[in-house]
């Protein structure tokens, strides 16, 4: 039996952006037929499609099982893919529209399916309970377990209906991790009662809905595993909590093992023994080393052949399920990306505090779709004459959207003076802003980009508040920015840095729409 099994098939090997074809050949030679590509490659659909075809042809030529082609995030391979123009999960959650979340998932899946993608690490079932989360919270659906689970499941159904398998991340709930001053894996610090009733609750709903795959985090969870064993290689977490207690029967994937304290080879074997059907390896050397370690463990009898057989059988079922999705997929009418993104942005736009109408011009949205008691107006005494827009840092994926964002703002507010600044601006930018504010006057609009992470950006907005009589602040990404500007005439959030979000922001300011969105996270000192 051992001779017929390829334990290397239990590794999900990440393909690098450069040297991709050579790495692919090495993976196939090592028996690695589950491949993970960063979402950066999705910017070139033709290359991604060619790569997927080459992988499948190479596997057939070697007599290997069918390839499973997965897509991960740009900055976090075990995260949701970041693709330009698509509405972020947090914005979809703010809209409260499950049908919109389903359509967004379906449209994304249809585009990825055409490129040969079988599975993506989405949706995230983690809760947005940490304002200091390193990658921000836009890829999460909020902090309320029930609401975020409902929206995430709608998104997952959309992915499946579009022909791509969803993989929920990141069990047992990694929305809040203790990392400061720690060595080794991060820690999920909550007691069992909190973990089961809050953090893991969305996963329980996902299991009940028969989600096909779940990613298990490489984190320490003392409430489930009292030993210092990361969840991704803990039998108590995988076979105990996930499979026995929650009843999960799908494919279990362990998060990337490259930095595991046990070392790559040992972490792969221990993960397989604990119940992980596949484990992610981010670097090619780590993937090949891990695959070889699994083969040796199988040959030596340390890794039982039935365990490998069960894992590969689950993988085969997932591949068969993928084929079933594609066979059942029918032509559906789905809005184009631009239309869907704009609709989502307009529905999600959230007003935290509305200014009282001042002067002769008050922009009331009553006649233009102010829907229900939750809708709030965002009036200024006049259209802004000065628009301050913070741009993403140079290493951020949003940098590619800068020209389109600035063009959209110029088109929507042609009479306003547009002032782009760096996310972390310098002293010279502050001095120039003060001079310009004196010349142009107000009202002014500040579009912030994670100002809660950039104190100098926050200070620059405060300087603008000192320079003109009336300033409105709209957070483009994480809504936490709104808490930092209590003197603003009005505060809002639009959940993204793209032309659709800019159009939504201007629509709020003009009074074309009212703030219908409900912020999915708590913002200090503010209620929606």
N, C-alpha and C positions, 0 to 999 in steps of 0.2 A: 504493500500500500504506500509506504513511504516513497518508493521510487516513482509512483504516479503523481505524487503531490509536489507542487512547487510552493514552498513556504514563502518564497520571495513575493508571491502574490498577495501577501498580507501587508505590504508596504505601499503607501500612497506617496509616490515620489514627485516632488515639485520640479518643474522644468524652469530653468533660468531664462531671463530675457535674451541673453546672448549665449551663443554656443548651444542653442536649443536642439538642433538636429543631432549633433554629436552625442549630447546627453541622452536623447531619446534612444539612440542605438545601444548605448551602454545599459540603459534601464531594461530594454527588452532582452538583452543578453543575460541579464541578472534575473530574469523572470518577473520583473516589475511591469505589470500591465494595468495598474491604476495610476493615472497621471494627473498632476495638479498644475494648472497654469495660472500665473498672476493675472489680474484683470487688466493690467497694462497691455497685454497682448490682444485683448478684445478691441483695442483701438484700431487694429488692423485685421478686419474680419477675414480677408482672403488668406492671410498668413495663418490665422488660427484654423481655418477650414482645411488648408493644405496640411498643416501639422497633424490635425486629427486623422485625416485620411492616411497619411504616411504611417502614423502609429498603428492604425488598424491593419493596414497592409503588412507592416512588419511583424505584427503579432501572428497573423495568419501564416505568413511564410515560415515562422519558427514553430508552428503548431501550438501556439499559446492560446489561452482563453481569450474571449473578446475583450477589447480595451474598454476601460471606464475612464472617460475624459471629464475632469472636474475643473471648476473655475473658483479661485479664491480672491481675497482682497488684494489691493495694491500694496498697502503698508502692513497688512497682517494676513498671511496666507490662509489662516484659519478663520478669516472674517468674511463678511459679505462683500461681493465685488463692487467696486466703485466705478460706475460707468457714467460718463458725462451726459447731463441732461435729464437723467431719470430722477423722479421725485424720491427724496430720502424717506425711509420708514418713519422717522419722527414727524415729518410733515404730514404723511398719510395718517398717522395716528391723531394728529391735531385736527385733521379734517373730520375725524369720526366716521368716515364713509368706508365701510367694509367692501362695498361694491367697487369703489375706486381702488382700494388696495388690491383686490382680485384682478382688476384690469391691468394695474401696473405690473403685477407679477406675471400675468399672461403675456404682456407685451415684451417684457424683459426675456422671458423664456423663449418666445418665438424668435427673437433676434439671436439668442445664444444657440438655440437648436439648429438654426441655419448655418452656424459655424462649427457644428459637430460636438457641442458641449452636452454632456449627459447629466451632470450634477453640479450644484453650486452650494457653497456654504451660506445658505440663507433659507429662511429668515433667522434672525437672532432672537432667541427667547430670553436672553438676559434682560434684566430690568435696569432701567437708567437711574440707578440710585446713587451714583457717584459723580458729582459735578466736576471732579478733578480727573475723570477718566482720560488717559493719555491720548486716545484717538478721538475724543469727543463722543457725543451721544446720538448723532444724527442717524446712525445705522440701527438704533434701537427703537422700540415702539412705545417707550414710556416706562413709568415706574409703578403703575397699578397692575397687579398680576392678572386680573380678569380682563381688563380692557386691552392690555398689550397682547395677551394670549389670543384674544378674539381677532385683533387686527393681524397678528402674525400668521394665524391659521388661514385667514382669508388670503393673505399674500401667498402662502404655501399652496393653497388650492389653485391660485392663479398660475403659479409656476408649473404645477403638475398639468393643468389644462393646456398650457402652452408647450408641453412636451419635454420639460426638464425636471429632474428629480430634486426636491428640496432636502437639504440636510440641516436640521435645527442645531443651533449652537447657543451656548456652550455649557453643557451639563456639568455640575448640578445647579448652575446659576452663577455666572461670573461677572455680574454687573458691578459689584463692589469687591475690590481686592485690596488687601493690606500688603503694601510693597515697600514703603519707606523704611529704610534702615534694615531691611531684611536681606539675607543671602539665600540663594536657591529659589525654588518656585514661590509664587505669590500665595497668599493665604485667604481663604474664604472664612471670615471670622465669626460667623453667626452660629448660635446654638441650634440644635436639631429642630426645635419647635418653629423657630423663625425660618430656617432653611426650607422645611417641608411646607409651611403654610404660605410663604411669600416667594422666595427665590426659585424654588423648584416647582411651584404650582403651575406655571405655564408649560413646563415639560410634561407634567401629568396630563394636561389637556392635549398636548401634542401626541402623546402615546395613545391616548384614548381615540384620537382622530386618525391613528395608524400612519403617522409620519414615517416615511421609509428609512430614514437614516438620522442619527444623532451624533454630534461631535462631543466628546468628553474632554474637559479642560485638563491641562497639566498643572493643576493647582493642588495645594494642600487643603483638605477639608476635615478638620478634627472632629466635627459633628458626625461624620460618616466613617472616617478612617482615623482612629486614634494614633496609629503609627505614622511616622513621617514618610508616607508613601503617596506620591501624586495620584490624583483621581484617575488619570489616563492609564495607570498600571495597578489599580487597586481592585481586587476581586470584591471587596466589600461595597465599593461604589458601583462597579459595572454589573457583576452577577448578582450582588445583593440588592442594592437600592434600585438601580435602573431596570434590571430584568425581573427579579423576583417580586419586589414590592410594587413597582409601577406597571409591570407586565409588558415591557418593551420586547418586541420580537424581530425588529428590523436590524439593519447594519449599524454596528457600533464602531466609530472611528476615534482613535486616540489623537489628541492634539500633538503638534510637532515635538519630536523627541530630541532635537539637535542639542539643546542645553540641559537635558536631564542630568541630575547629579550622578546617576548610576552609569552614565556613559551611553553612547548611542547603541552599541551592540546589546548590552545587558538590558537597556530600557525596552528595546524591541521584543526581546524574549519574554521579559516579565509582563509586558503589556499583553502579549498573546496569551500567556498563561492566565492572566487575570480576566480575560474575556473580550479584549478588543479584537474585532475582526480585521481591522486595518489600522495602521498608524502612519501619521504624516511625517515625512522627512523633508525639511526645507532645502538642504544642500545636497547636491548630487553625491558627494563622498559619503555623507551620512546615510543616504538612501541605499547605496550599494553595500555599505558596511552592515547596515541593519538587515538587508535581505540575505546577505551571506551568513550572518549570525543566526537567523531563523532557519536557514537550510542546515547549518551544522547542528543546531539544537534538535531539529527533527530527525536527522540521521543518527544522533547519539541517543535518542529516546527521551531527552529532557523535555522536549515539546511533543506531547502525545499526538500521534497521527489523527485520532478522531477530532482533536481540537482544531487542527489545521483544516480537516475536511469540513467541519461545521462552518468555520469562518469562510472558506471558499464557496461553500454552498449558499451561504447568505449573500455573498457577493454575486454569485450567478443569478440568484433570485432578483437581486436589484437590477442587474443587466436585463433580465427578462422583463422586469417591470418597466424599464426604460423603453424597451421595444414595444410593450403594450401601450404606453402613453403615446408613442408616435403613431402607432397604428390606429388608435382611437381618436387622435387629434383631427378635428375638422376645421375647415375655414371658418373663422369667427370674425365678426366685425369688431375691431378694436381701434380706438382712436389712435391717430399718429402720435409720435412721441411729443411733438411740440404742443399739440392740443391737450394731451393728457397731463403733461407737466404744468401747463398754465392752469388748467382746471383744478389740479391738486393744490397749486400754490395759492390760488384765490380762495379755495375752501379752507386752507390751513391757516391763513394769515390771522394772527392773534393780537388783539389789543389788550395791553395790561392796564393802561391808564389813559383816559381820554381827556383832552384839554377842553375847557369851556370855550364855546364859540366867542370870538372877540372881533371887534371891528365890523365893517360892513359885509365882509365876505366870510361866510361859514359854510363849509362843505357838508351838507347833510346827506346821508346815504339812504334816507327813509324811502325815497322813491325808486331806489336802484338796488333793491335786494337785501336790505337789512333784515336778516331772517331770525325771528324768534327772540326770546328774552336774553339769550347769550350774546347776541350781536352787539357790538359796541362801535360807536363812531370814533373817528380819529381826526377831528377837525383841527386845522390851524387857522390863524386869522387871515392868512394868504398863502398862496403857493410858495414853497421855499425858493429863495433867491440864491442860496448857497447849499451845495450838497457835498458833504464830506463822506468819502467812501474808502474804507480800509481794504487793502488788497491782501490776498493770502501770502504767507511766507513762500520763498522761492522753492522749497522742497515739497510744498503741498500739492496734491493732485488737482486742486481747484485752479492752479495758475493757468492752466490751458483755457479756462473760461473767462479770463480777464478782458480780452478784447471785446467779446460778445456782451459781457456785462456792462462795460463802459459805453458801448454803442447803444444798448437798450436804454440806459439812463439818459443819455444825450437825446435820444429820440423821444422819450416820454416826457422829459422836462427840458425842452429846448431853450427856455429863457433862463435857466439856472446856471450858475457858475459851478462846474464840476471840479472837485479837488480830490484826486486820488492820493492816498498816503500809504506808507508801508504798515503792515500789521504791528510792527514794533518800531514806531517812527523815531526820528532823531530830533535834536533841539532845533535845527534849522527849519524843519517842517513846521514846528510850533510857531516860530517867529514869522514865517511866511503866512501862516494861517491867520494870525492876529492882524497883520497888515491887510490881508485880503478881506477879512470880516469887517474891518473898519471901512473899507471902500465899498463893499457890496451891501452890507447890512443884513437884516434878517427879514423874514424867518429863515431858519437853517434846518437842514435835515442831516443827521449823522447816521450812516450805515456802518455798523460795527462788525468786525470779524474776530470773534472770540476775544473781546476786550477783557474778559475776566481772566484771561491767561497772559495778557500783555499790559502791564501797568502803564507804560508810556502812551499806549493808545488811549487808555482810560483817561489819563491826565490831559491828553490833547482834546478830547471831547469836553472835559470840564473847562478847559481854556476857551473853547468855543462858546460854552454856556456863559462865561464871563464877558465875552466880547459882543454878543448879540442878545436881544431881549427874549427871543423865543427859539428854542431848539427842541426838535423831536428826535427821538432815538429809536432806530429799528435794528434789532439783532438779526444778522443774516444767517448765522450758524447756530451755535448753542444759545438757547434763550436766556441762559443765566446772565448774559450781559445786561439785561433790563434792570436787574437789581442794583447795578452800580451807578445808576444815574437818577437818583430820586428827585432832582430839581427839573428834570426834563418836562416840557409841556405835555408830552405824550410818549408812551413807550409801547413797542410792539415787537413781534418776531415773525420771520417768514421762512425759517428752516432750510436755508440753502443759499448757495452762491452760484446763480445761473440766471439767464435772462428772464425766465418765468418768475423767479422770486423777485427780481427787480420790478417787473411789471406789477406784481402783487403789492409791493411796497409803495409804488407810486399811486396805485389805485386806492390804497388806504389813505394816503395823504390828500389826494384829490377829493375823496369822499365818494368815489365811484362804487366802492364796496364798504361794508362794515366788517368789523372783526368777528367773523363767525367761528374761527378756530378756538379750540380749547387746549391750552398747553398741556402736554402729556406728563410734564414733570413739575415739581414744586420749585418756584423761584422765590428766593428769600424776600419776605416782606411784601409779596404781591399775590393777589388772587385774580383769577380770570373770571 
